[in-house]
Amino acid sequence: MNMSPRKYNHIFLAVLAFSIILLVVGMVTENIILLGAGFLIAFGSFVFRVITFRCPYCGYYLGRRSGTYCPHCKKDIE
């Protein structure tokens, strides 16, 4: 399955939001299991972003860029 980097970024943000909710609930309830799960999911979402948020043409990591073209090869990434 070949999705655009923008769609992968939306998945990353949704998973990151879920992990933040787990972290907050874990802190409020003092539940170490929820805190651990929140940290693991947050770490996993950052790994997912580094692996998938790349230009589909040259493979350049797009970093925090949210433009419509790759800064490396200048091709449209939409």
Secondary structure, DSSP 4 states (H G I P E B T S, - for coil): ----HHHHHHHHHHHHHHHHHHHHHHHHHT-HHHHHHHHHHHHHHHHHHHHH-B-TTT--B-TT---SB-TTT--B--
